[in-house]
């Protein structure tokens, strides 16, 4: 099981702040592909990966990062300073 967290407009599109998912995905990209097939709301949230960032166990990561041993995946839009 892996905890998946959604923030900002990702949460709004999916309609959930977090969920637990049982997955065999090897990488973040694999997980995203799996999520996109669930329902149209997931497809909408993950339609443009360039507009998203991902953190694995609270560390920024790339979408090709492996999920082995990861307990938490968080998806969120890029942050801006100011």
PyMOL Python script that loads the backbone (N, CA, C, O; Angstrom):
from pymol import cmd

cmd.read_pdbstr("""\
ATOM      1  N   UNK A   1       0.843  -1.197   0.000  1.00  0.00           N
ATOM      2  CA  UNK A   1       0.000   0.000   0.000  1.00  0.00           C
ATOM      3  C   UNK A   1       0.875   1.242   0.000  1.00  0.00           C
ATOM      4  O   UNK A   1       1.939   1.290   0.618  1.00  0.00           O
ATOM      5  N   UNK A   2       0.390   2.234  -0.711  1.00  0.00           N
ATOM      6  CA  UNK A   2       1.112   3.498  -0.773  1.00  0.00           C
ATOM      7  C   UNK A   2       0.096   4.623  -0.542  1.00  0.00           C
ATOM      8  O   UNK A   2      -1.015   4.581  -1.070  1.00  0.00           O
ATOM      9  N   UNK A   3       0.480   5.611   0.240  1.00  0.00           N
ATOM     10  CA  UNK A   3      -0.367   6.788   0.446  1.00  0.00           C
ATOM     11  C   UNK A   3      -0.105   7.763  -0.688  1.00  0.00           C
ATOM     12  O   UNK A   3       1.045   8.099  -0.970  1.00  0.00           O
ATOM     13  N   UNK A   4      -1.171   8.219  -1.342  1.00  0.00           N
ATOM     14  CA  UNK A   4      -1.048   9.192  -2.418  1.00  0.00           C
ATOM     15  C   UNK A   4      -1.783  10.448  -1.973  1.00  0.00           C
ATOM     16  O   UNK A   4      -2.966  10.405  -1.638  1.00  0.00           O
ATOM     17  N   UNK A   5      -1.064  11.567  -1.974  1.00  0.00           N
ATOM     18  CA  UNK A   5      -1.608  12.855  -1.546  1.00  0.00           C
ATOM     19  C   UNK A   5      -1.727  13.780  -2.740  1.00  0.00           C
ATOM     20  O   UNK A   5      -0.872  13.790  -3.626  1.00  0.00           O
ATOM     21  N   UNK A   6      -2.802  14.560  -2.753  1.00  0.00           N
ATOM     22  CA  UNK A   6      -3.062  15.510  -3.834  1.00  0.00           C
ATOM     23  C   UNK A   6      -3.208  16.897  -3.222  1.00  0.00           C
ATOM     24  O   UNK A   6      -3.891  17.064  -2.211  1.00  0.00           O
ATOM     25  N   UNK A   7      -2.569  17.891  -3.833  1.00  0.00           N
ATOM     26  CA  UNK A   7      -2.610  19.256  -3.319  1.00  0.00           C
ATOM     27  C   UNK A   7      -3.092  20.235  -4.383  1.00  0.00           C
ATOM     28  O   UNK A   7      -2.950  19.997  -5.582  1.00  0.00           O
ATOM     29  N   UNK A   8      -3.668  21.347  -3.912  1.00  0.00           N
ATOM     30  CA  UNK A   8      -4.100  22.473  -4.741  1.00  0.00           C
ATOM     31  C   UNK A   8      -5.096  22.009  -5.811  1.00  0.00           C
ATOM     32  O   UNK A   8      -6.035  21.277  -5.499  1.00  0.00           O
ATOM     33  N   UNK A   9      -4.902  22.426  -7.067  1.00  0.00           N
ATOM     34  CA  UNK A   9      -5.876  22.095  -8.106  1.00  0.00           C
ATOM     35  C   UNK A   9      -5.892  20.601  -8.429  1.00  0.00           C
ATOM     36  O   UNK A   9      -6.880  20.113  -8.979  1.00  0.00           O
ATOM     37  N   UNK A  10      -4.844  19.872  -8.110  1.00  0.00           N
ATOM     38  CA  UNK A  10      -4.849  18.414  -8.323  1.00  0.00           C
ATOM     39  C   UNK A  10      -5.925  17.799  -7.417  1.00  0.00           C
ATOM     40  O   UNK A  10      -6.714  16.961  -7.853  1.00  0.00           O
ATOM     41  N   UNK A  11      -5.941  18.225  -6.169  1.00  0.00           N
ATOM     42  CA  UNK A  11      -6.954  17.756  -5.212  1.00  0.00           C
ATOM     43  C   UNK A  11      -8.348  18.139  -5.686  1.00  0.00           C
ATOM     44  O   UNK A  11      -9.278  17.338  -5.598  1.00  0.00           O
ATOM     45  N   UNK A  12      -8.497  19.360  -6.188  1.00  0.00           N
ATOM     46  CA  UNK A  12      -9.804  19.826  -6.661  1.00  0.00           C
ATOM     47  C   UNK A  12     -10.304  18.991  -7.832  1.00  0.00           C
ATOM     48  O   UNK A  12     -11.485  18.649  -7.882  1.00  0.00           O
ATOM     49  N   UNK A  13      -9.443  18.663  -8.757  1.00  0.00           N
ATOM     50  CA  UNK A  13      -9.859  17.867  -9.927  1.00  0.00           C
ATOM     51  C   UNK A  13     -10.190  16.432  -9.557  1.00  0.00           C
ATOM     52  O   UNK A  13     -11.142  15.857 -10.083  1.00  0.00           O
ATOM     53  N   UNK A  14      -9.413  15.852  -8.659  1.00  0.00           N
ATOM     54  CA  UNK A  14      -9.653  14.464  -8.274  1.00  0.00           C
ATOM     55  C   UNK A  14     -10.767  14.367  -7.241  1.00  0.00           C
ATOM     56  O   UNK A  14     -11.509  13.385  -7.215  1.00  0.00           O
ATOM     57  N   UNK A  15     -10.886  15.376  -6.394  1.00  0.00           N
ATOM     58  CA  UNK A  15     -11.952  15.381  -5.403  1.00  0.00           C
ATOM     59  C   UNK A  15     -11.578  14.705  -4.093  1.00  0.00           C
ATOM     60  O   UNK A  15     -12.443  14.460  -3.252  1.00  0.00           O
ATOM     61  N   UNK A  16     -10.302  14.401  -3.914  1.00  0.00           N
ATOM     62  CA  UNK A  16      -9.814  13.760  -2.691  1.00  0.00           C
ATOM     63  C   UNK A  16      -8.504  14.404  -2.263  1.00  0.00           C
ATOM     64  O   UNK A  16      -7.690  14.760  -3.115  1.00  0.00           O
ATOM     65  N   UNK A  17      -8.283  14.563  -0.963  1.00  0.00           N
ATOM     66  CA  UNK A  17      -6.985  15.068  -0.516  1.00  0.00           C
ATOM     67  C   UNK A  17      -5.922  13.968  -0.463  1.00  0.00           C
ATOM     68  O   UNK A  17      -4.730  14.241  -0.605  1.00  0.00           O
ATOM     69  N   UNK A  18      -6.370  12.705  -0.255  1.00  0.00           N
ATOM     70  CA  UNK A  18      -5.417  11.593  -0.166  1.00  0.00           C
ATOM     71  C   UNK A  18      -6.173  10.291  -0.317  1.00  0.00           C
ATOM     72  O   UNK A  18      -7.389  10.239  -0.135  1.00  0.00           O
ATOM     73  N   UNK A  19      -5.445   9.243  -0.650  1.00  0.00           N
ATOM     74  CA  UNK A  19      -6.007   7.905  -0.703  1.00  0.00           C
ATOM     75  C   UNK A  19      -4.893   6.884  -0.588  1.00  0.00           C
ATOM     76  O   UNK A  19      -3.731   7.182  -0.864  1.00  0.00           O
ATOM     77  N   UNK A  20      -5.252   5.690  -0.183  1.00  0.00           N
ATOM     78  CA  UNK A  20      -4.293   4.595  -0.139  1.00  0.00           C
ATOM     79  C   UNK A  20      -4.533   3.731  -1.360  1.00  0.00           C
ATOM     80  O   UNK A  20      -5.666   3.376  -1.685  1.00  0.00           O
ATOM     81  N   UNK A  21      -3.438   3.402  -2.028  1.00  0.00           N
ATOM     82  CA  UNK A  21      -3.535   2.644  -3.272  1.00  0.00           C
ATOM     83  C   UNK A  21      -2.641   1.426  -3.186  1.00  0.00           C
ATOM     84  O   UNK A  21      -1.497   1.500  -2.738  1.00  0.00           O
ATOM     85  N   UNK A  22      -3.176   0.322  -3.617  1.00  0.00           N
ATOM     86  CA  UNK A  22      -2.357  -0.875  -3.773  1.00  0.00           C
ATOM     87  C   UNK A  22      -1.925  -0.905  -5.225  1.00  0.00           C
ATOM     88  O   UNK A  22      -2.762  -0.931  -6.127  1.00  0.00           O
ATOM     89  N   UNK A  23      -0.629  -0.901  -5.451  1.00  0.00           N
ATOM     90  CA  UNK A  23      -0.116  -0.802  -6.810  1.00  0.00           C
ATOM     91  C   UNK A  23       1.130  -1.657  -6.982  1.00  0.00           C
ATOM     92  O   UNK A  23       1.862  -1.928  -6.030  1.00  0.00           O
ATOM     93  N   UNK A  24       1.346  -2.063  -8.199  1.00  0.00           N
ATOM     94  CA  UNK A  24       2.576  -2.757  -8.572  1.00  0.00           C
ATOM     95  C   UNK A  24       3.460  -1.848  -9.428  1.00  0.00           C
ATOM     96  O   UNK A  24       4.439  -2.307 -10.017  1.00  0.00           O
ATOM     97  N   UNK A  25       3.115  -0.562  -9.494  1.00  0.00           N
ATOM     98  CA  UNK A  25       3.867   0.401 -10.305  1.00  0.00           C
ATOM     99  C   UNK A  25       5.331   0.441  -9.860  1.00  0.00           C
ATOM    100  O   UNK A  25       5.630   0.473  -8.666  1.00  0.00           O
ATOM    101  N   UNK A  26       6.226   0.440 -10.835  1.00  0.00           N
ATOM    102  CA  UNK A  26       7.659   0.467 -10.545  1.00  0.00           C
ATOM    103  C   UNK A  26       8.193   1.898 -10.408  1.00  0.00           C
ATOM    104  O   UNK A  26       9.144   2.141  -9.666  1.00  0.00           O
ATOM    105  N   UNK A  27       7.577   2.836 -11.126  1.00  0.00           N
ATOM    106  CA  UNK A  27       8.024   4.227 -11.108  1.00  0.00           C
ATOM    107  C   UNK A  27       6.819   5.148 -10.914  1.00  0.00           C
ATOM    108  O   UNK A  27       5.671   4.708 -10.974  1.00  0.00           O
ATOM    109  N   UNK A  28       7.098   6.419 -10.682  1.00  0.00           N
ATOM    110  CA  UNK A  28       6.021   7.401 -10.576  1.00  0.00           C
ATOM    111  C   UNK A  28       5.241   7.447 -11.880  1.00  0.00           C
ATOM    112  O   UNK A  28       4.012   7.510 -11.857  1.00  0.00           O
ATOM    113  N   UNK A  29       5.926   7.417 -13.014  1.00  0.00           N
ATOM    114  CA  UNK A  29       5.233   7.416 -14.308  1.00  0.00           C
ATOM    115  C   UNK A  29       4.273   6.244 -14.423  1.00  0.00           C
ATOM    116  O   UNK A  29       3.166   6.398 -14.938  1.00  0.00           O
ATOM    117  N   UNK A  30       4.680   5.085 -13.952  1.00  0.00           N
ATOM    118  CA  UNK A  30       3.801   3.909 -13.980  1.00  0.00           C
ATOM    119  C   UNK A  30       2.569   4.139 -13.105  1.00  0.00           C
ATOM    120  O   UNK A  30       1.457   3.771 -13.484  1.00  0.00           O
ATOM    121  N   UNK A  31       2.768   4.743 -11.943  1.00  0.00           N
ATOM    122  CA  UNK A  31       1.656   5.035 -11.044  1.00  0.00           C
ATOM    123  C   UNK A  31       0.690   6.015 -11.704  1.00  0.00           C
ATOM    124  O   UNK A  31      -0.526   5.829 -11.643  1.00  0.00           O
ATOM    125  N   UNK A  32       1.225   7.049 -12.328  1.00  0.00           N
ATOM    126  CA  UNK A  32       0.386   8.040 -13.012  1.00  0.00           C
ATOM    127  C   UNK A  32      -0.415   7.358 -14.119  1.00  0.00           C
ATOM    128  O   UNK A  32      -1.610   7.615 -14.263  1.00  0.00           O
ATOM    129  N   UNK A  33       0.226   6.500 -14.897  1.00  0.00           N
ATOM    130  CA  UNK A  33      -0.476   5.791 -15.972  1.00  0.00           C
ATOM    131  C   UNK A  33      -1.615   4.956 -15.405  1.00  0.00           C
ATOM    132  O   UNK A  33      -2.701   4.900 -15.982  1.00  0.00           O
ATOM    133  N   UNK A  34      -1.363   4.313 -14.281  1.00  0.00           N
ATOM    134  CA  UNK A  34      -2.385   3.505 -13.616  1.00  0.00           C
ATOM    135  C   UNK A  34      -3.536   4.388 -13.132  1.00  0.00           C
ATOM    136  O   UNK A  34      -4.703   4.048 -13.330  1.00  0.00           O
ATOM    137  N   UNK A  35      -3.218   5.510 -12.504  1.00  0.00           N
ATOM    138  CA  UNK A  35      -4.251   6.413 -12.001  1.00  0.00           C
ATOM    139  C   UNK A  35      -5.091   6.996 -13.137  1.00  0.00           C
ATOM    140  O   UNK A  35      -6.306   7.139 -13.000  1.00  0.00           O
ATOM    141  N   UNK A  36      -4.456   7.329 -14.241  1.00  0.00           N
ATOM    142  CA  UNK A  36      -5.167   7.952 -15.361  1.00  0.00           C
ATOM    143  C   UNK A  36      -6.249   7.054 -15.928  1.00  0.00           C
ATOM    144  O   UNK A  36      -7.220   7.546 -16.503  1.00  0.00           O
ATOM    145  N   UNK A  37      -6.099   5.741 -15.775  1.00  0.00           N
ATOM    146  CA  UNK A  37      -7.101   4.820 -16.319  1.00  0.00           C
ATOM    147  C   UNK A  37      -8.289   4.638 -15.386  1.00  0.00           C
ATOM    148  O   UNK A  37      -9.279   4.019 -15.775  1.00  0.00           O
ATOM    149  N   UNK A  38      -8.219   5.156 -14.177  1.00  0.00           N
ATOM    150  CA  UNK A  38      -9.291   4.956 -13.192  1.00  0.00           C
ATOM    151  C   UNK A  38     -10.606   5.622 -13.587  1.00  0.00           C
ATOM    152  O   UNK A  38     -11.639   4.961 -13.698  1.00  0.00           O
ATOM    153  N   UNK A  39     -10.557   6.918 -13.794  1.00  0.00           N
ATOM    154  CA  UNK A  39     -11.762   7.712 -14.068  1.00  0.00           C
ATOM    155  C   UNK A  39     -11.345   8.977 -14.817  1.00  0.00           C
ATOM    156  O   UNK A  39     -10.172   9.352 -14.790  1.00  0.00           O
ATOM    157  N   UNK A  40     -12.292   9.636 -15.485  1.00  0.00           N
ATOM    158  CA  UNK A  40     -11.962  10.878 -16.203  1.00  0.00           C
ATOM    159  C   UNK A  40     -11.353  11.960 -15.311  1.00  0.00           C
ATOM    160  O   UNK A  40     -10.526  12.744 -15.775  1.00  0.00           O
ATOM    161  N   UNK A  41     -11.748  12.014 -14.042  1.00  0.00           N
ATOM    162  CA  UNK A  41     -11.194  13.059 -13.158  1.00  0.00           C
ATOM    163  C   UNK A  41      -9.692  12.875 -12.954  1.00  0.00           C
ATOM    164  O   UNK A  41      -8.969  13.864 -12.830  1.00  0.00           O
ATOM    165  N   UNK A  42      -9.211  11.645 -12.917  1.00  0.00           N
ATOM    166  CA  UNK A  42      -7.775  11.387 -12.798  1.00  0.00           C
ATOM    167  C   UNK A  42      -7.074  11.746 -14.115  1.00  0.00           C
ATOM    168  O   UNK A  42      -5.988  12.325 -14.113  1.00  0.00           O
ATOM    169  N   UNK A  43      -7.707  11.396 -15.226  1.00  0.00           N
ATOM    170  CA  UNK A  43      -7.147  11.749 -16.537  1.00  0.00           C
ATOM    171  C   UNK A  43      -6.982  13.259 -16.635  1.00  0.00           C
ATOM    172  O   UNK A  43      -5.964  13.737 -17.137  1.00  0.00           O
ATOM    173  N   UNK A  44      -7.962  14.010 -16.167  1.00  0.00           N
ATOM    174  CA  UNK A  44      -7.891  15.479 -16.203  1.00  0.00           C
ATOM    175  C   UNK A  44      -6.770  15.999 -15.309  1.00  0.00           C
ATOM    176  O   UNK A  44      -6.049  16.920 -15.691  1.00  0.00           O
ATOM    177  N   UNK A  45      -6.624  15.424 -14.143  1.00  0.00           N
ATOM    178  CA  UNK A  45      -5.608  15.891 -13.195  1.00  0.00           C
ATOM    179  C   UNK A  45      -4.195  15.623 -13.701  1.00  0.00           C
ATOM    180  O   UNK A  45      -3.286  16.413 -13.448  1.00  0.00           O
ATOM    181  N   UNK A  46      -4.006  14.518 -14.412  1.00  0.00           N
ATOM    182  CA  UNK A  46      -2.666  14.134 -14.867  1.00  0.00           C
ATOM    183  C   UNK A  46      -2.461  14.328 -16.366  1.00  0.00           C
ATOM    184  O   UNK A  46      -1.556  13.732 -16.951  1.00  0.00           O
ATOM    185  N   UNK A  47      -3.290  15.152 -16.986  1.00  0.00           N
ATOM    186  CA  UNK A  47      -3.210  15.365 -18.430  1.00  0.00           C
ATOM    187  C   UNK A  47      -1.899  16.027 -18.852  1.00  0.00           C
ATOM    188  O   UNK A  47      -1.370  15.721 -19.921  1.00  0.00           O
ATOM    189  N   UNK A  48      -1.376  16.922 -18.033  1.00  0.00           N
ATOM    190  CA  UNK A  48      -0.157  17.663 -18.385  1.00  0.00           C
ATOM    191  C   UNK A  48       0.858  17.534 -17.245  1.00  0.00           C
ATOM    192  O   UNK A  48       0.839  18.320 -16.298  1.00  0.00           O
ATOM    193  N   UNK A  49       1.723  16.559 -17.342  1.00  0.00           N
ATOM    194  CA  UNK A  49       2.692  16.315 -16.267  1.00  0.00           C
ATOM    195  C   UNK A  49       3.698  17.448 -16.114  1.00  0.00           C
ATOM    196  O   UNK A  49       4.313  17.587 -15.057  1.00  0.00           O
ATOM    197  N   UNK A  50       3.874  18.255 -17.149  1.00  0.00           N
ATOM    198  CA  UNK A  50       4.802  19.382 -17.024  1.00  0.00           C
ATOM    199  C   UNK A  50       4.265  20.426 -16.043  1.00  0.00           C
ATOM    200  O   UNK A  50       5.016  21.285 -15.580  1.00  0.00           O
ATOM    201  N   UNK A  51       2.970  20.357 -15.725  1.00  0.00           N
ATOM    202  CA  UNK A  51       2.360  21.292 -14.777  1.00  0.00           C
ATOM    203  C   UNK A  51       2.314  20.717 -13.367  1.00  0.00           C
ATOM    204  O   UNK A  51       1.675  21.288 -12.483  1.00  0.00           O
ATOM    205  N   UNK A  52       2.986  19.589 -13.152  1.00  0.00           N
ATOM    206  CA  UNK A  52       2.969  18.927 -11.849  1.00  0.00           C
ATOM    207  C   UNK A  52       4.367  18.674 -11.320  1.00  0.00           C
ATOM    208  O   UNK A  52       5.334  18.565 -12.074  1.00  0.00           O
ATOM    209  N   UNK A  53       4.444  18.585 -10.017  1.00  0.00           N
ATOM    210  CA  UNK A  53       5.657  18.147  -9.325  1.00  0.00           C
ATOM    211  C   UNK A  53       5.270  16.951  -8.474  1.00  0.00           C
ATOM    212  O   UNK A  53       4.094  16.731  -8.181  1.00  0.00           O
ATOM    213  N   UNK A  54       6.276  16.182  -8.083  1.00  0.00           N
ATOM    214  CA  UNK A  54       6.021  15.002  -7.264  1.00  0.00           C
ATOM    215  C   UNK A  54       7.058  14.933  -6.144  1.00  0.00           C
ATOM    216  O   UNK A  54       8.221  15.293  -6.327  1.00  0.00           O
ATOM    217  N   UNK A  55       6.612  14.467  -4.993  1.00  0.00           N
ATOM    218  CA  UNK A  55       7.519  14.227  -3.872  1.00  0.00           C
ATOM    219  C   UNK A  55       7.305  12.791  -3.396  1.00  0.00           C
ATOM    220  O   UNK A  55       6.175  12.312  -3.299  1.00  0.00           O
ATOM    221  N   UNK A  56       8.410  12.123  -3.105  1.00  0.00           N
ATOM    222  CA  UNK A  56       8.374  10.764  -2.581  1.00  0.00           C
ATOM    223  C   UNK A  56       8.872  10.814  -1.149  1.00  0.00           C
ATOM    224  O   UNK A  56      10.004  11.221  -0.890  1.00  0.00           O
ATOM    225  N   UNK A  57       8.029  10.403  -0.229  1.00  0.00           N
ATOM    226  CA  UNK A  57       8.360  10.482   1.195  1.00  0.00           C
ATOM    227  C   UNK A  57       8.896  11.865   1.560  1.00  0.00           C
ATOM    228  O   UNK A  57       9.897  11.994   2.264  1.00  0.00           O
ATOM    229  N   UNK A  58       8.207  12.899   1.065  1.00  0.00           N
ATOM    230  CA  UNK A  58       8.463  14.308   1.342  1.00  0.00           C
ATOM    231  C   UNK A  58       9.776  14.837   0.777  1.00  0.00           C
ATOM    232  O   UNK A  58      10.314  15.825   1.275  1.00  0.00           O
ATOM    233  N   UNK A  59      10.293  14.182  -0.262  1.00  0.00           N
ATOM    234  CA  UNK A  59      11.492  14.661  -0.970  1.00  0.00           C
ATOM    235  C   UNK A  59      11.132  14.850  -2.435  1.00  0.00           C
ATOM    236  O   UNK A  59      10.575  13.943  -3.054  1.00  0.00           O
ATOM    237  N   UNK A  60      11.442  16.013  -2.999  1.00  0.00           N
ATOM    238  CA  UNK A  60      11.167  16.237  -4.412  1.00  0.00           C
ATOM    239  C   UNK A  60      11.819  15.139  -5.246  1.00  0.00           C
ATOM    240  O   UNK A  60      12.934  14.703  -4.960  1.00  0.00           O
ATOM    241  N   UNK A  61      11.108  14.703  -6.278  1.00  0.00           N
ATOM    242  CA  UNK A  61      11.594  13.601  -7.103  1.00  0.00           C
ATOM    243  C   UNK A  61      11.176  13.823  -8.551  1.00  0.00           C
ATOM    244  O   UNK A  61      10.401  14.729  -8.857  1.00  0.00           O
ATOM    245  N   UNK A  62      11.696  12.989  -9.424  1.00  0.00           N
ATOM    246  CA  UNK A  62      11.346  13.016 -10.843  1.00  0.00           C
ATOM    247  C   UNK A  62      10.280  11.953 -11.117  1.00  0.00           C
ATOM    248  O   UNK A  62      10.108  11.013 -10.340  1.00  0.00           O
ATOM    249  N   UNK A  63       9.581  12.117 -12.216  1.00  0.00           N
ATOM    250  CA  UNK A  63       8.527  11.166 -12.557  1.00  0.00           C
ATOM    251  C   UNK A  63       9.082   9.796 -12.957  1.00  0.00           C
ATOM    252  O   UNK A  63       8.334   8.819 -12.988  1.00  0.00           O
ATOM    253  N   UNK A  64      10.366   9.712 -13.261  1.00  0.00           N
ATOM    254  CA  UNK A  64      10.947   8.401 -13.576  1.00  0.00           C
ATOM    255  C   UNK A  64      11.583   7.744 -12.347  1.00  0.00           C
ATOM    256  O   UNK A  64      12.253   6.719 -12.464  1.00  0.00           O
ATOM    257  N   UNK A  65      11.370   8.337 -11.175  1.00  0.00           N
ATOM    258  CA  UNK A  65      11.916   7.785  -9.929  1.00  0.00           C
ATOM    259  C   UNK A  65      11.235   6.464  -9.572  1.00  0.00           C
ATOM    260  O   UNK A  65      10.033   6.304  -9.783  1.00  0.00           O
ATOM    261  N   UNK A  66      12.007   5.518  -9.031  1.00  0.00           N
ATOM    262  CA  UNK A  66      11.417   4.242  -8.615  1.00  0.00           C
ATOM    263  C   UNK A  66      10.572   4.395  -7.350  1.00  0.00           C
ATOM    264  O   UNK A  66      10.826   5.267  -6.520  1.00  0.00           O
ATOM    265  N   UNK A  67       9.571   3.536  -7.222  1.00  0.00           N
ATOM    266  CA  UNK A  67       8.688   3.562  -6.057  1.00  0.00           C
ATOM    267  C   UNK A  67       9.042   2.501  -5.019  1.00  0.00           C
ATOM    268  O   UNK A  67       8.379   2.401  -3.987  1.00  0.00           O
ATOM    269  N   UNK A  68      10.051   1.732  -5.274  1.00  0.00           N
ATOM    270  CA  UNK A  68      10.435   0.675  -4.340  1.00  0.00           C
ATOM    271  C   UNK A  68      10.741   1.262  -2.964  1.00  0.00           C
ATOM    272  O   UNK A  68      11.601   2.133  -2.831  1.00  0.00           O
ATOM    273  N   UNK A  69      10.034   0.784  -1.948  1.00  0.00           N
ATOM    274  CA  UNK A  69      10.254   1.253  -0.582  1.00  0.00           C
ATOM    275  C   UNK A  69       9.581   2.563  -0.233  1.00  0.00           C
ATOM    276  O   UNK A  69       9.642   2.990   0.920  1.00  0.00           O
ATOM    277  N   UNK A  70       8.942   3.212  -1.186  1.00  0.00           N
ATOM    278  CA  UNK A  70       8.283   4.501  -0.947  1.00  0.00           C
ATOM    279  C   UNK A  70       6.947   4.262  -0.247  1.00  0.00           C
ATOM    280  O   UNK A  70       6.188   3.367  -0.619  1.00  0.00           O
ATOM    281  N   UNK A  71       6.677   5.072   0.767  1.00  0.00           N
ATOM    282  CA  UNK A  71       5.412   4.952   1.496  1.00  0.00           C
ATOM    283  C   UNK A  71       4.417   6.042   1.129  1.00  0.00           C
ATOM    284  O   UNK A  71       3.209   5.856   1.279  1.00  0.00           O
ATOM    285  N   UNK A  72       4.924   7.200   0.639  1.00  0.00           N
ATOM    286  CA  UNK A  72       4.042   8.327   0.352  1.00  0.00           C
ATOM    287  C   UNK A  72       4.456   9.018  -0.941  1.00  0.00           C
ATOM    288  O   UNK A  72       5.631   9.318  -1.155  1.00  0.00           O
ATOM    289  N   UNK A  73       3.476   9.265  -1.793  1.00  0.00           N
ATOM    290  CA  UNK A  73       3.669  10.015  -3.037  1.00  0.00           C
ATOM    291  C   UNK A  73       2.752  11.226  -2.981  1.00  0.00           C
ATOM    292  O   UNK A  73       1.561  11.089  -2.706  1.00  0.00           O
ATOM    293  N   UNK A  74       3.291  12.402  -3.237  1.00  0.00           N
ATOM    294  CA  UNK A  74       2.470  13.621  -3.236  1.00  0.00           C
ATOM    295  C   UNK A  74       2.581  14.300  -4.589  1.00  0.00           C
ATOM    296  O   UNK A  74       3.672  14.453  -5.139  1.00  0.00           O
ATOM    297  N   UNK A  75       1.433  14.704  -5.116  1.00  0.00           N
ATOM    298  CA  UNK A  75       1.374  15.433  -6.387  1.00  0.00           C
ATOM    299  C   UNK A  75       0.892  16.842  -6.111  1.00  0.00           C
ATOM    300  O   UNK A  75      -0.049  17.042  -5.343  1.00  0.00           O
ATOM    301  N   UNK A  76       1.544  17.839  -6.743  1.00  0.00           N
ATOM    302  CA  UNK A  76       1.198  19.229  -6.495  1.00  0.00           C
ATOM    303  C   UNK A  76       1.710  20.081  -7.648  1.00  0.00           C
ATOM    304  O   UNK A  76       2.635  19.677  -8.352  1.00  0.00           O
ATOM    305  N   UNK A  77       1.112  21.273  -7.851  1.00  0.00           N
ATOM    306  CA  UNK A  77       1.618  22.183  -8.880  1.00  0.00           C
ATOM    307  C   UNK A  77       2.919  22.820  -8.419  1.00  0.00           C
ATOM    308  O   UNK A  77       3.220  22.836  -7.226  1.00  0.00           O
ATOM    309  N   UNK A  78       3.691  23.344  -9.367  1.00  0.00           N
ATOM    310  CA  UNK A  78       4.930  24.043  -8.979  1.00  0.00           C
ATOM    311  C   UNK A  78       4.612  25.215  -8.059  1.00  0.00           C
ATOM    312  O   UNK A  78       3.593  25.888  -8.214  1.00  0.00           O
ATOM    313  N   UNK A  79       5.482  25.440  -7.123  1.00  0.00           N
ATOM    314  CA  UNK A  79       5.300  26.557  -6.189  1.00  0.00           C
ATOM    315  C   UNK A  79       6.027  27.787  -6.727  1.00  0.00           C
ATOM    316  O   UNK A  79       7.070  27.679  -7.371  1.00  0.00           O
ATOM    317  N   UNK A  80       5.463  28.938  -6.455  1.00  0.00           N
ATOM    318  CA  UNK A  80       6.125  30.172  -6.840  1.00  0.00           C
ATOM    319  C   UNK A  80       6.413  30.981  -5.593  1.00  0.00           C
ATOM    320  O   UNK A  80       5.661  30.946  -4.619  1.00  0.00           O
ATOM    321  N   UNK A  81       7.487  31.692  -5.641  1.00  0.00           N
ATOM    322  CA  UNK A  81       7.859  32.527  -4.488  1.00  0.00           C
ATOM    323  C   UNK A  81       7.340  33.930  -4.649  1.00  0.00           C
ATOM    324  O   UNK A  81       6.784  34.283  -5.689  1.00  0.00           O
ATOM    325  N   UNK A  82       7.521  34.725  -3.628  1.00  0.00           N
ATOM    326  CA  UNK A  82       7.106  36.108  -3.781  1.00  0.00           C
ATOM    327  C   UNK A  82       6.772  36.772  -2.502  1.00  0.00           C
ATOM    328  O   UNK A  82       6.406  37.947  -2.493  1.00  0.00           O
TER     329      UNK A  82
END
""", "prot")
cmd.dss("prot")
cmd.show_as("cartoon", "prot")
cmd.util.cbc("prot")
cmd.orient("prot")
